[in-house]
């Protein structure tokens, strides 16, 4: 019998889920992210994760703007 494989139990970031699962442009997602953050919606998130998510959204929004 084969041993059971250990699955990664990496914490799923709410901010990253927002980026992946919410429909709309990157600029719209960035605006929503900032509103939720200002309202304290990410209070339990690690600040570094939030910073990374915002940085990524800003980069995507800038790339979308260049394409248009």
N, C-alpha and C positions, 0 to 999 in steps of 0.2 A: 504494500500500500504506500502511495506517495504521501510525503508530508504536506500539510496544508500550507498554502502560500500566504505570506503575510501581506495584507493589503495596506497601502499607504493611507494613513488617516490624517492627511494634511488638512489643516483648518481651512475651510472655504471662506474667503473674505466676502462680506456683504458688498463692499465696494466693487470688487471684481465681478461679482454676480450681476450687479447693476449694469456694468459695462457690457457684459455678455448677453444678458437676457432681455433688456429693455429695448424696445424698438425706437428708432429715431436716429437722427444724425449725431455725430460726435459732439457737435456744438450743443445740441439739445440735451444730450446725456450729461455734458459738463455742467450745464445750467441746472439740471435736476440734481446732480451730485452736490453742487454748491448749496442749493436750497436745503437739501436734506441735512448736510453737514452743519449749516448755520442753525438749523432747528434742533440740533443735538441728536439726530438720528443715528449717527455712527459713534455714539459715546463709548461703546464697548470695543470698538475696533482699535487696533494698534495704530498709533500715529504714523509710523513708517509705512504701513499698508495704505493708509489714506493718502499720504503724500505720493506714493507710487501710482495709485489709481488716478489721482488728479493730474499728475505729470503725463501719464499715458493718454488720458482724455484730451489734454491740451495738445499733445503731439498729433493725435488723430484729427482733432478739429483744425489744426493748422494745415495738415495734409489735405483735408477736404477742401479747405479754402483755396489752396494752391491749384487744385484740380479744376475748380470752377472757373 
